[in-house]
Amino acid sequence: MRDSLTRWERLKPQYVRPLFMRALAALLMLVIISPTVIAISDGQDIKIDLEIYGEDILPTYSESVQAAFARVENLNQYSQDELEITKEWLVVTQVPEKKQVWTIPSPKFIEKVSLLPNSYIWHFNKPLEAIPKLQEALELGQIESFSPLVVSQTLQTRDNPNDPEFASQWHLENTGQTGGLSGEDINATDIWDNYRGQEVVISVVDDGLDHSHVDISPHYNSTFSYDWCNDDPDPTPNSWDEHGTAVAGVAAAVGNNSLYVSGAAWEATIAGSTLIACGTSDSVEADALSFYQNDIDIYTNSWGPSD
């Protein structure tokens, strides 16, 4: 033994330091590449690989779904009473379902959400005790999101308009009627019970506006309208110029009048500026886009190549 110590003591510092640095580097690499594990202490040291690999899940969802998650994740919007009785929580995680019971929150029951990959409903008997554990799991990377499935108030019928073509307006309420993904729309119907564009003035700067149309005329404002091509106050289009009227209908066609379609803001005031039906100068365009600027709230300019 003494002979071994003597040989070790005789090693020069320039040999010892590289050996130490290589050992330290190897240890750091093991820490970096090791998968997430948890330790269970019940008399023996057992480690469970939670199999968290690859990129995060949330960024793969659509922007509207990500925004919805960001909105419901804020626990400050819920009362203590609501959280206390909420036993179901929506969780996004890469941990396989069979191993989720080994995460820090340790849910009592797990349901997979079929429409959202890697999303699950976790059940807890004591939700208030689960919240700090969910937060810890989030900070440690075991989960990416958690939000309560709060029991909502009794639902009521939404104030949808009675216009005959409303059912085909997928951009307002997408039920999959054209083969698209149900729910992917502008979410206008969610606010129509309280707000439908009242006191908002929209100017359609386009190829004209047929203000005699029954879905336009009730909310048409002639004062805020102008024909910049003919230098007169009437934006009525040529028979072949239909784009501006269509745009006006999408924005603010009168809703709930049992006629044709509904606009997104179907109680807004609508005005028209005929501009792109002719060649104009930059100064005329500037005049159109600042016309009654203190009274007009929105200028819509759907310009582009012929479609």
Residue frames relative to the residue before (quaternion, step in Angstrom):
aa qw qx qy qz dx dy dz
M 1.0000 0.0000 0.0000 0.0000 0.00 0.00 0.00
R 0.6553 0.5164 -0.3130 0.4538 3.54 0.90 -0.91
D 0.6371 0.5341 -0.3261 0.4499 3.54 1.06 -0.80
S 0.6374 0.5235 -0.3217 0.4650 3.59 1.05 -0.81
L 0.6548 0.5072 -0.3170 0.4620 3.57 0.90 -0.87
T 0.6336 0.5423 -0.3323 0.4405 3.52 1.02 -0.82
R 0.6592 0.4995 -0.3152 0.4654 3.57 0.98 -0.88
W 0.6437 0.5193 -0.3209 0.4615 3.61 1.01 -0.80
E 0.6661 0.5082 -0.3038 0.4536 3.52 0.95 -0.92
R 0.6591 0.5275 -0.3098 0.4375 3.54 1.15 -0.61
L 0.4915 0.6551 -0.4479 0.3587 3.62 1.23 -0.28
K 0.4341 -0.7057 0.4964 0.2591 3.53 -0.90 0.88
P 0.6369 -0.5578 0.3763 0.3764 3.60 -1.10 0.65
Q 0.6408 0.5442 -0.3465 0.4161 3.61 1.00 -0.71
Y 0.6491 0.4706 -0.3219 0.5035 3.62 1.23 -0.32
V 0.6544 0.5349 -0.3159 0.4312 3.56 0.97 -0.86
R 0.6656 0.5325 -0.3168 0.4161 3.61 0.84 -0.95
P 0.6706 0.4755 -0.3279 0.4655 3.67 0.83 -0.80
L 0.6218 0.5338 -0.3500 0.4538 3.59 1.00 -0.74
F 0.6637 0.5052 -0.3040 0.4601 3.58 0.93 -0.89
M 0.6738 0.5023 -0.3030 0.4494 3.60 0.89 -0.92
R 0.6394 0.5165 -0.3326 0.4623 3.62 1.00 -0.73
A 0.6456 0.5158 -0.3166 0.4657 3.55 1.01 -0.81
L 0.6511 0.5101 -0.3098 0.4689 3.58 0.99 -0.85
A 0.6500 0.5148 -0.3186 0.4594 3.61 0.95 -0.85
A 0.6444 0.5225 -0.3231 0.4554 3.58 0.98 -0.83
L 0.6461 0.5199 -0.3162 0.4606 3.57 1.01 -0.83
L 0.6528 0.5135 -0.3151 0.4593 3.61 0.95 -0.84
M 0.6421 0.5214 -0.3273 0.4569 3.59 0.98 -0.79
L 0.6261 0.5329 -0.3377 0.4582 3.58 1.00 -0.75
V 0.6513 0.5159 -0.3137 0.4596 3.57 1.00 -0.84
I 0.6821 0.5131 -0.2894 0.4332 3.58 0.94 -0.95
I 0.7805 0.3714 -0.1954 0.4633 3.59 0.78 -1.00
S 0.5081 0.6542 -0.4370 0.3504 3.59 1.18 -0.18
P 0.4551 -0.6772 0.4956 0.2978 3.65 -0.92 0.81
T 0.6327 -0.5309 0.3986 0.3986 3.55 -1.28 0.44
V 0.0068 0.7961 -0.6039 0.0383 3.57 -0.84 0.98
I 0.2010 -0.7338 0.6232 0.1808 3.52 -1.31 0.22
A 0.3226 -0.7407 0.5596 0.1848 3.56 -1.16 0.62
I 0.1697 -0.7659 0.6146 0.0826 3.54 -1.00 0.86
S 0.1141 -0.8159 0.5660 0.0313 3.57 -0.62 1.11
D 0.2602 0.7303 -0.5948 0.2127 3.57 -0.35 1.28
G 0.7721 -0.2655 0.1377 0.5606 3.49 1.00 0.90
Q 0.7816 0.1485 -0.1168 0.5944 3.56 1.26 -0.22
D 0.4505 -0.6900 0.5060 0.2547 3.56 -1.17 0.63
I 0.0695 0.7984 -0.5888 0.1049 3.58 -0.29 1.30
K 0.1166 -0.7965 0.5908 0.0541 3.59 -0.85 0.91
I 0.2016 -0.7809 0.5865 0.0754 3.54 -0.95 1.03
D 0.3034 -0.7351 0.5796 0.1779 3.57 -0.76 1.05
L 0.2653 -0.8004 0.5199 0.1368 3.59 -0.50 1.18
E 0.3678 -0.7854 0.4431 0.2269 3.58 1.33 0.04
I 0.2995 0.7302 -0.5473 0.2785 3.57 0.80 1.06
Y 0.1561 0.7931 -0.5615 0.1772 3.54 -0.22 1.33
G 0.7702 0.4209 -0.2484 0.4098 3.56 -1.29 0.17
E 0.7273 -0.4329 0.3285 0.4192 3.52 -1.40 -0.24
D 0.6376 -0.5246 0.4025 0.3953 3.57 -1.28 0.38
I 0.5060 -0.6747 0.4649 0.2695 3.55 -1.18 0.66
L 0.6333 0.5876 -0.3486 0.3634 3.62 0.80 -0.95
P 0.6780 0.4961 -0.3303 0.4302 3.67 0.82 -0.77
T 0.6144 0.5497 -0.3593 0.4373 3.60 1.21 -0.27
Y 0.5627 0.5778 -0.3957 0.4391 3.61 1.24 -0.20
S 0.6203 -0.5291 0.4138 0.4051 3.58 -1.24 0.36
E 0.6548 -0.5297 0.3632 0.3983 3.57 -1.21 0.47
S 0.6528 0.5157 -0.3259 0.4491 3.60 0.99 -0.76
V 0.6431 0.5011 -0.3217 0.4814 3.59 1.06 -0.74
Q 0.6338 0.5204 -0.3317 0.4664 3.60 0.98 -0.78
A 0.6494 0.5124 -0.3167 0.4642 3.57 0.99 -0.82
A 0.6317 0.5290 -0.3278 0.4623 3.57 1.05 -0.77
F 0.6419 0.5101 -0.3229 0.4728 3.59 0.97 -0.81
A 0.6497 0.5234 -0.3207 0.4484 3.58 0.91 -0.89
R 0.6584 0.5206 -0.3065 0.4490 3.57 1.07 -0.77
V 0.7570 0.4029 -0.2290 0.4606 3.60 0.78 -0.96
E 0.5579 0.6244 -0.3914 0.3818 3.62 1.22 -0.31
N 0.6017 0.5817 -0.3586 0.4135 3.59 1.15 -0.55
L 0.2555 -0.8143 0.5049 0.1291 3.59 -0.23 1.26
N 0.5356 0.6481 -0.4058 0.3583 3.60 1.19 -0.31
Q 0.6352 0.5505 -0.3288 0.4305 3.57 1.20 -0.43
Y 0.6672 0.4698 -0.2968 0.4961 3.58 1.28 -0.19
S 0.4647 -0.6673 0.5033 0.2922 3.55 -1.12 0.66
Q 0.6536 -0.5006 0.3951 0.4076 3.55 -1.29 0.34
D 0.6433 0.5281 -0.3201 0.4526 3.57 1.00 -0.81
E 0.6426 0.5235 -0.3247 0.4557 3.58 1.00 -0.81
L 0.6882 0.4808 -0.2852 0.4625 3.58 0.89 -0.94
E 0.6333 0.5675 -0.3290 0.4107 3.57 1.05 -0.77
I 0.7604 0.3587 -0.1992 0.5034 3.59 1.05 -0.70
T 0.5606 0.6048 -0.3916 0.4081 3.59 1.27 -0.03
K 0.1029 -0.8397 0.5331 0.0102 3.54 -0.24 1.28
E 0.6935 0.4201 -0.2639 0.5224 3.58 1.28 -0.22
W 0.0392 -0.8051 0.5909 -0.0323 3.57 -0.83 1.06
L 0.3568 -0.7203 0.5591 0.2030 3.54 -1.00 0.91
V 0.0225 -0.8163 0.5739 -0.0616 3.56 -0.66 1.17
V 0.1788 -0.7422 0.6363 0.1106 3.55 -1.11 0.80
T 0.1853 0.7893 -0.5589 0.1743 3.57 -0.69 1.08
Q 0.4374 -0.6713 0.5330 0.2718 3.54 -1.25 0.54
V 0.4984 0.6646 -0.4320 0.3510 3.59 1.20 -0.33
P 0.4760 -0.6751 0.4720 0.3079 3.64 -0.76 0.94
E 0.6487 -0.5661 0.3433 0.3753 3.56 -1.06 0.78
K 0.6757 0.5242 -0.3028 0.4207 3.57 0.90 -0.88
K 0.7349 0.3996 -0.2248 0.4997 3.60 1.22 -0.44
Q 0.4533 0.7186 -0.4399 0.2908 3.60 1.25 -0.09
V 0.5756 0.5878 -0.3776 0.4251 3.58 1.16 -0.48
W 0.6718 0.4946 -0.2914 0.4681 3.59 1.22 -0.44
T 0.4669 0.6447 -0.4706 0.3807 3.61 1.22 0.12
I 0.7196 -0.4589 0.3046 0.4228 3.57 -1.27 0.28
P 0.6991 0.4577 -0.3105 0.4532 3.69 0.83 -0.78
S 0.1521 -0.8399 0.5060 0.1238 3.59 1.21 -0.55
P 0.0690 -0.8372 0.5419 0.0264 3.62 0.49 1.17
K 0.5043 -0.6676 0.4691 0.2828 3.55 -1.15 0.70
F 0.7902 0.0261 0.0184 0.6121 3.55 1.15 -0.68
I 0.1544 -0.8083 0.5668 0.0396 3.58 -1.01 0.83
E 0.0573 -0.7707 0.6341 0.0249 3.55 -1.04 0.90
K 0.3637 -0.7266 0.5382 0.2238 3.57 -0.96 0.83
V 0.3273 -0.7174 0.5804 0.2033 3.59 -1.04 0.84
S 0.3742 -0.7923 0.4382 0.2005 3.56 -0.34 1.23
L 0.7131 0.4866 -0.2702 0.4261 3.62 0.97 -0.77
L 0.7615 0.2982 -0.1708 0.5496 3.59 1.20 -0.43
P 0.3962 -0.7334 0.4957 0.2438 3.61 -0.47 1.13
N 0.8521 0.1263 -0.1266 0.4919 3.54 -1.08 0.88
S 0.5453 0.5615 -0.4252 0.4544 3.57 1.14 0.65
Y 0.0392 -0.8110 0.5820 -0.0441 3.55 -0.96 0.94
I 0.3238 -0.6816 0.6084 0.2458 3.52 -1.31 0.34
W 0.1438 -0.7909 0.5928 0.0487 3.54 -0.66 1.17
H 0.2378 -0.7752 0.5750 0.1089 3.56 -0.95 0.94
F 0.0402 -0.7856 0.6174 -0.0054 3.54 -1.03 0.91
N 0.4398 -0.6874 0.5119 0.2682 3.57 -1.05 0.76
K 0.7772 0.1793 -0.0876 0.5967 3.59 1.13 -0.69
P 0.2321 -0.8423 0.4709 0.1222 3.59 0.25 1.29
L 0.6589 0.5243 -0.3308 0.4260 3.61 0.90 -0.85
E 0.6478 0.4907 -0.3178 0.4883 3.57 1.12 -0.59
A 0.6470 0.5401 -0.3182 0.4341 3.59 1.14 -0.58
I 0.5678 0.6456 -0.3865 0.3339 3.61 1.06 -0.68
P 0.6964 0.4387 -0.3135 0.4737 3.68 0.72 -0.85
K 0.6283 0.5221 -0.3423 0.4642 3.60 1.09 -0.59
L 0.6229 0.5212 -0.3330 0.4790 3.58 1.07 -0.71
Q 0.6444 0.5195 -0.3153 0.4642 3.56 1.00 -0.82
E 0.6495 0.5081 -0.3137 0.4707 3.58 0.99 -0.82
A 0.6432 0.5176 -0.3169 0.4668 3.57 1.01 -0.84
L 0.6212 0.5365 -0.3304 0.4659 3.58 1.09 -0.72
E 0.6864 0.4901 -0.2812 0.4579 3.56 0.88 -0.95
L 0.7082 0.4427 -0.2583 0.4854 3.60 1.09 -0.66
G 0.5484 -0.6582 0.3786 0.3502 3.59 1.26 0.01
Q 0.4286 0.6958 -0.4766 0.3240 3.59 1.21 0.23
I 0.7735 0.1095 -0.0666 0.6207 3.59 1.16 -0.63
E 0.3926 -0.7278 0.5159 0.2236 3.58 -1.23 0.46
S 0.8024 0.0045 0.0252 0.5962 3.58 1.15 -0.48
F 0.0538 0.7696 -0.6362 -0.0133 3.54 -1.23 0.52
S 0.0600 0.7893 -0.6049 0.0868 3.55 -1.01 0.85
P 0.4836 -0.6931 0.4537 0.2828 3.59 -1.02 0.76
L 0.3157 -0.6999 0.6046 0.2120 3.56 -1.11 0.72
V 0.1094 -0.8473 0.5192 0.0205 3.51 0.44 1.34
V 0.4809 -0.6422 0.5141 0.3034 3.54 -1.03 0.83
S 0.2681 -0.8048 0.5126 0.1330 3.57 -0.50 1.20
Q 0.6263 -0.5218 0.4196 0.3991 3.50 -1.34 0.23
T 0.6808 -0.4714 0.3522 0.4362 3.56 -1.23 0.29
L 0.3809 -0.7496 0.4988 0.2103 3.55 -0.75 1.08
Q 0.1853 -0.7714 0.6011 0.0965 3.52 -1.17 0.70
T 0.6378 -0.5345 0.3899 0.3943 3.53 -1.23 0.44
R 0.4154 -0.7111 0.5128 0.2425 3.56 -0.86 0.97
D 0.4893 -0.6785 0.4761 0.2711 3.54 -1.12 0.76
N 0.0843 0.8041 -0.5782 0.1091 3.59 0.31 1.26
P 0.5248 -0.6589 0.4355 0.3174 3.61 -1.04 0.72
N 0.4721 -0.6961 0.4792 0.2507 3.56 -1.25 0.50
D 0.3328 0.7604 -0.4979 0.2512 3.59 1.21 0.35
P 0.5470 -0.6867 0.3688 0.3053 3.61 -0.76 1.04
E 0.7300 0.4162 -0.2463 0.4830 3.61 1.07 -0.63
F 0.3855 0.7497 -0.4733 0.2556 3.58 1.26 0.01
A 0.6366 0.5629 -0.3352 0.4070 3.59 0.95 -0.81
S 0.6989 0.4464 -0.2736 0.4872 3.60 1.16 -0.45
Q 0.5619 0.6018 -0.3893 0.4131 3.60 1.26 -0.10
W 0.1653 -0.8524 0.4917 0.0650 3.53 0.40 1.32
H 0.6201 0.5595 -0.3610 0.4149 3.60 1.09 -0.58
L 0.6701 0.4665 -0.2940 0.4969 3.59 1.23 -0.42
E 0.7811 -0.0774 0.0609 0.6166 3.57 1.00 -0.84
N 0.1279 -0.8251 0.5499 0.0213 3.52 -0.18 1.34
T 0.0377 -0.8021 0.5955 -0.0249 3.53 -0.47 1.25
G 0.5938 -0.5520 0.3575 0.4636 3.55 1.33 0.16
Q 0.3326 0.8014 -0.4529 0.2048 3.58 1.28 0.24
T 0.7467 0.3299 -0.2167 0.5354 3.61 1.18 -0.42
G 0.6533 -0.5169 0.3076 0.4597 3.57 1.26 0.28
G 0.5328 0.6313 -0.4086 0.3881 3.57 1.27 0.03
L 0.6699 -0.4938 0.3731 0.4101 3.55 -1.35 -0.02
S 0.4488 -0.7099 0.4805 0.2524 3.55 -0.63 1.13
G 0.7756 0.3274 -0.2556 0.4754 3.55 -0.95 0.95
E 0.6165 0.5310 -0.3569 0.4588 3.60 1.23 -0.32
D 0.3684 0.6919 -0.5310 0.3217 3.57 0.06 1.33
I 0.6775 -0.5133 0.3349 0.4067 3.60 -1.24 -0.13
N 0.4311 -0.7416 0.4273 0.2856 3.59 1.31 0.14
A 0.2679 0.7893 -0.5129 0.2054 3.59 1.10 0.59
T 0.6497 0.5548 -0.3313 0.4004 3.58 0.93 -0.83
D 0.5694 0.6162 -0.3821 0.3874 3.58 1.18 -0.45
I 0.7691 0.3481 -0.1901 0.5012 3.60 1.11 -0.55
W 0.4632 0.7254 -0.4305 0.2717 3.58 1.22 -0.16
D 0.5446 0.6085 -0.4149 0.4013 3.61 1.10 -0.39
N 0.7990 0.2873 -0.1261 0.5130 3.58 1.09 -0.73
Y 0.8252 0.1064 -0.0159 0.5545 3.57 1.03 -0.66
R 0.0226 0.8156 -0.5743 0.0666 3.57 -0.79 1.08
G 0.7273 -0.4513 0.2335 0.4614 3.56 1.12 0.63
Q 0.2998 0.7716 -0.5122 0.2288 3.57 1.22 0.27
E 0.8536 0.1532 -0.1418 0.4773 3.57 -1.14 0.84
V 0.5670 0.5390 -0.4096 0.4692 3.59 1.19 0.47
V 0.1958 -0.7722 0.5964 0.0981 3.58 -0.97 0.92
I 0.1004 -0.7928 0.6010 0.0147 3.57 -0.76 1.12
S 0.1453 -0.7760 0.6091 0.0751 3.57 -0.82 1.00
V 0.2193 -0.7660 0.5943 0.1097 3.56 -0.76 1.10
V 0.1057 -0.7930 0.5998 0.0146 3.56 -0.33 1.32
D 0.2877 0.7727 -0.4799 0.2999 3.53 -0.01 1.33
D 0.7365 -0.3973 0.2913 0.4635 3.60 -1.09 -0.72
G 0.7719 -0.2791 0.1479 0.5517 3.57 1.24 0.36
L 0.2048 -0.7678 0.5949 0.1206 3.55 -1.31 0.22
D 0.2864 -0.7437 0.5815 0.1637 3.56 -0.74 1.08
H 0.1130 -0.8513 0.5111 0.0368 3.54 0.17 1.30
S 0.5711 0.5736 -0.3932 0.4361 3.59 1.26 0.04
H 0.4617 0.6823 -0.4459 0.3499 3.58 1.24 -0.18
V 0.5345 -0.6775 0.4054 0.3015 3.57 -0.87 0.99
D 0.6842 0.4581 -0.2965 0.4838 3.61 1.15 -0.42
I 0.6831 0.4474 -0.2704 0.5101 3.59 1.35 -0.04
S 0.6617 0.5960 -0.3117 0.3313 3.56 0.82 -1.07
P 0.6317 0.5547 -0.3824 0.3835 3.70 0.83 -0.69
H 0.7883 0.2849 -0.1481 0.5249 3.59 1.06 -0.68
Y 0.4067 0.7284 -0.4605 0.3034 3.59 1.26 0.34
N 0.1473 -0.7731 0.6122 0.0764 3.57 -1.05 0.84
S 0.3025 -0.7931 0.5060 0.1530 3.58 -0.45 1.23
T 0.5870 0.6019 -0.3739 0.3916 3.59 1.08 -0.65
F 0.7514 0.3887 -0.2050 0.4923 3.57 0.97 -0.88
S 0.6079 0.5587 -0.3409 0.4495 3.60 1.28 0.26
Y 0.0639 0.8014 -0.5914 0.0626 3.57 -1.17 0.60
D 0.3063 -0.7077 0.6079 0.1890 3.53 -1.28 0.63
W 0.2055 -0.8218 0.5246 0.0849 3.58 -0.19 1.30
C 0.5958 0.5625 -0.3678 0.4397 3.57 1.22 -0.26
N 0.7908 0.2610 -0.1240 0.5395 3.59 1.02 -0.82
D 0.3921 -0.7595 0.4444 0.2683 3.55 1.33 0.12
D 0.5744 0.5279 -0.4258 0.4583 3.53 0.74 1.13
P 0.6111 -0.6261 0.3562 0.3281 3.63 -1.17 0.43
D 0.6346 0.5394 -0.3351 0.4405 3.61 1.22 0.02
P 0.2081 -0.8258 0.5135 0.1056 3.65 -0.40 1.18
T 0.2669 0.7801 -0.5274 0.2052 3.63 1.19 0.34
P 0.3588 -0.7787 0.4745 0.1993 3.61 -0.68 1.04
N 0.5943 -0.4868 0.4796 0.4240 3.50 -1.38 0.03
S 0.6631 -0.5380 0.3393 0.3946 3.59 -1.16 0.53
W 0.7122 0.4437 -0.2583 0.4788 3.58 1.11 -0.60
D 0.6329 0.4971 -0.3343 0.4904 3.60 1.25 -0.06
E 0.0543 0.8424 -0.5259 0.1046 3.56 -0.16 1.33
H 0.4930 0.7189 -0.4068 0.2733 3.55 1.25 -0.36
G 0.6746 0.5185 -0.3093 0.4248 3.59 0.82 -0.94
T 0.6511 0.5091 -0.3171 0.4651 3.58 0.98 -0.81
A 0.6373 0.5214 -0.3229 0.4666 3.58 1.05 -0.79
V 0.6380 0.5216 -0.3211 0.4667 3.58 1.01 -0.84
A 0.6427 0.5264 -0.3173 0.4573 3.56 0.98 -0.88
G 0.6458 0.5241 -0.3199 0.4537 3.57 1.03 -0.76
V 0.6305 0.5210 -0.3315 0.4703 3.58 1.00 -0.80
A 0.7136 0.4650 -0.2585 0.4558 3.56 0.93 -0.89
A 0.8653 -0.0378 0.1129 0.4869 3.57 0.65 -1.07
A 0.1959 0.7628 -0.5873 0.1866 3.63 0.95 0.71
V 0.5486 -0.6342 0.4273 0.3380 3.57 -0.93 0.91
G 0.2208 -0.7958 0.5546 0.1019 3.56 -0.80 1.01
N 0.8196 0.2842 -0.2020 0.4546 3.50 -1.36 0.35
N 0.5368 0.6041 -0.4187 0.4143 3.57 1.10 0.76
S 0.4979 -0.6952 0.3925 0.3387 3.56 1.33 0.38
L 0.6360 0.5076 -0.3324 0.4769 3.59 1.18 0.53
Y 0.8835 -0.0379 0.0226 0.4663 3.55 -0.99 0.90
V 0.7784 -0.3217 0.2692 0.4671 3.58 -0.76 -1.13
S 0.3739 -0.6794 0.5682 0.2755 3.52 -1.37 -0.16
G 0.3919 -0.6988 0.5422 0.2533 3.56 -1.08 0.70
A 0.6402 -0.5194 0.3905 0.4097 3.56 -1.25 0.33
A 0.7563 0.1680 -0.0994 0.6245 3.57 1.09 -0.78
W 0.0226 -0.8994 0.4366 0.0055 3.55 0.59 1.20
E 0.6721 0.3966 -0.3432 0.5227 3.58 1.21 0.44
A 0.4248 0.7000 -0.4642 0.3378 3.58 1.26 0.33
T 0.4779 -0.6196 0.5336 0.3208 3.56 -1.30 0.39
I 0.1741 -0.8060 0.5618 0.0665 3.59 -0.91 0.92
A 0.0386 -0.7725 0.6339 0.0035 3.56 -1.07 0.84
G 0.2310 -0.7933 0.5492 0.1252 3.57 -1.20 0.41
S 0.0852 -0.7607 0.6410 0.0573 3.53 -1.17 0.71
T 0.2463 -0.7626 0.5825 0.1361 3.55 -0.59 1.16
L 0.0945 0.8317 -0.5327 0.1250 3.57 -0.40 1.22
I 0.7988 0.3375 -0.1833 0.4630 3.60 0.68 -1.03
A 0.4765 0.6554 -0.4521 0.3727 3.59 1.23 0.34
C 0.7667 0.2065 -0.1313 0.5936 3.57 1.30 0.01
G 0.5892 -0.5449 0.4392 0.4037 3.53 -1.26 0.08
T 0.0050 -0.8120 0.5829 -0.0308 3.58 -0.84 0.94
S 0.4887 -0.6448 0.5035 0.3030 3.53 -1.27 0.37
D 0.6789 -0.4772 0.3638 0.4232 3.55 -1.30 0.22
S 0.6518 0.5278 -0.3257 0.4365 3.56 1.00 -0.77
V 0.6385 0.5053 -0.3306 0.4771 3.60 1.05 -0.71
E 0.6292 0.5213 -0.3344 0.4696 3.57 1.00 -0.76
A 0.6389 0.5221 -0.3211 0.4649 3.57 1.02 -0.81
D 0.6384 0.5206 -0.3268 0.4633 3.58 1.02 -0.79
A 0.6615 0.5156 -0.3086 0.4487 3.59 0.96 -0.88
L 0.7304 0.4422 -0.2325 0.4658 3.54 0.98 -0.87
S 0.7144 0.3506 -0.2647 0.5447 3.57 1.27 0.09
F 0.3568 0.7564 -0.4751 0.2737 3.56 1.31 0.18
Y 0.8327 -0.0821 0.0002 0.5476 3.59 -0.68 1.13
Q 0.0985 0.8622 -0.4916 0.0726 3.54 0.99 0.88
N 0.6508 0.5077 -0.3298 0.4581 3.60 1.14 -0.39
D 0.7180 0.4196 -0.2376 0.5019 3.57 1.28 -0.25
I 0.6869 0.4415 -0.2708 0.5098 3.57 1.13 -0.67
D 0.3166 -0.7808 0.5156 0.1558 3.57 -0.77 1.06
I 0.8101 0.1160 -0.0126 0.5746 3.58 0.99 -0.86
Y 0.1180 -0.7391 0.6578 0.0841 3.57 -1.01 0.89
T 0.1248 -0.8000 0.5827 0.0704 3.60 -0.61 1.05
N 0.0606 -0.8174 0.5710 -0.0468 3.55 -0.69 1.16
S 0.0260 0.8185 -0.5707 0.0614 3.60 0.14 1.25
W 0.1683 0.8143 -0.5299 0.1669 3.54 0.55 1.19
G 0.3046 0.7395 -0.5651 0.2027 3.52 -1.17 0.56
P 0.7180 -0.4094 0.3061 0.4723 3.57 -1.26 -0.19
S 0.6627 -0.4980 0.3717 0.4179 3.56 -1.25 0.37
D 0.0302 -0.7997 0.5997 -0.0026 3.56 -0.92 0.91
